[in-house]
Amino acid sequence: MELVVLGLGSNREDSRGRPPARILEEAANELGALLSGLKRASLYKTRPMHLEDQPPFYNTAVSGFCSRTPRALLEALHRIEAAHGRNRARERRWGERTLDIDILLFGDQVMSPAADAEVPEIPHPRLKERAFALVPLLELLPGAKDPASGVPYRTILAGLADQGVEKI
């Protein structure tokens, strides 16, 4: 079993009118079926990155132990996203979404997928750029380090510009 950290985000209501914060709460509950010893970070409100013409995001992270492979976990996460109304074929990159779940860390593994393989890159390829992912990750694992470089994520976060991440 590996200690896994997942980042969750939402900035759009679902088809049933549930707001982003509620979607994240429900998704975190569902993730308890995939991760044992589930822990949740606080909820954060964040300015959108890349595409600013959209509502702010709500973000959190969860951690727990997983017995699945990274690919099997990714497939399960995609099913949870779809159940909450995410349609990857219809959305614009970095745009609005009902639910996004990213594998941030999978133990101390470092994985780069082959061009034709649908496996996640681990750690998440943009983790070191995203305060909205690092802040809740560090709430759960204050001493976490990048498994590839050994640099503490706290040091990486300190080097980022303000990205408008505020705890709710």
N, C-alpha and C positions, 0 to 999 in steps of 0.2 A: 504494500500500500504506500502510495506517495502522498505527501502533503501538497495540495493543489490550492492555488489562489485564482479566483475568477473575478473579473471586473464586470459589473452590470451597469447599463445605462439606458435611459429612456427620455424622450422629450415630446412624445405624442400620445394622446389618448388612444385607447383601443376601440374596436367597433362597438363595445358595450359601454363606452363612455367612462371607463376607469382611467383616472389620471396617472401620469408617470410614476409618482411615488407609490401608488397602490400596486401598479404592475410590478415594480421592483420588489415590493414586499411579498407578493404572491410568487414571483419567480424564485426568490430566495427560499421560500417554504418548499417549493418543488425541488430545489437543488438538494434538500435534505435527503431525498431518495437516492441521490448519486454520491453524496459525500457524507462520510460518518464524522461525528464530532464537529458538525457545522458551526462556524462562528461567523457573525455578521459585523461589518463595520457600520459606522454611522452613515446617515444619508447626507449627501452634499449636492449643492446646486452650483452649476458650472456654466460659464459662458461657452457658447459653441466655438469650436476651433474650425479653421479652414472655410466654412460656409457660415457667415454671420447672420444671414437672413432667415433665421429659424429661432424657435423658442429655446430658452436655456435647457440644458440637460440636467437630469437628476442622476447621480452616480453613487454607487456603493461597491463593496467587494465582499466576498465570502471566502472562507477557507475551510478545508476539511480534508479527510483522507479518502483517496480514491483507489479502487482496485482495477479500474478499467485502463485500457491503453489510451494514449492521447487521442488517437483517431476515434476510438469508440466514444470517448467523452465528448469530443467535438460533435459527433453525430447526434448524441443525446441533447447537447446544448442547442443545436439547430432545430431539433424537434420542439423544445421548450419555446424557443423564439417564435417559431411558426404558430404554435398554439396560442401565443399572445398577439398574433396578427402581423408578424414580420413577414414581408415578402421581398426577399433580396433582389428579385428580378425587376421589381417596380421602383425601388428606392434609388435616390442619387447618392453617390459616394459621399460620406461624411454628412449626409442629410438627416432629415427627421426619421425617427423610427420609434416603434412601440417598445421594442426590447432588443438590446444588443448584449450578448454575453461573450466575453473574451477569456481565453485561458491566458492568464498573466504568467503564472509559474506552475511548473509540474515537477515537484521535488527540486533537485538541483540539475535537472536535465537541460541540455542545450541541443536543440534539434533544428536543422534546416531542411525543409522538405525538398524533395526532387521536384523538378518542374511539372511533372505530370501527376504527382501524388497529392491527394487531398488529406494532408496531415498538417496540423498547425505548426507554425514556427514558434519555438519555445526557447527562451522567454518571448513574450509577445514582442514583435519587431519594433513597435513604437512606444513601448512602455517607458523608456527613458526620456521620452519627449512629453509625456502626459501627466501633468500634476493631478488631473482628475482620477487617474488610475493609481499613481504613487501614493497620494495622501491616504486613501482608504486601505491600500495594501500595507502601508507602514503603521496604520492604526492596529491592524491585525498582527503584523510581524515587525515590530520596531527595529529589529536587528537585521532585517533581510538585506542580502547582498546579491548583486547581479552574478548569476552562476558562471557566466562566461569570463568576466573580468575580475570578479571579487570585490568590486567597488560597492560600498554600501549605498543602497537606494536613497538613504537620507542625504548623502553627499550629492547624489545626482539631483534630487529634488531641490536642494539649496541652490544649485546652479541654474535653475529654470527661472525665466521671467514670470511675473505674476500672471496667472491664467484665470483669475476670477473664481477660484474654488472656495465656496463658503459652506461651512457646516450648518445643517438645518437643525 
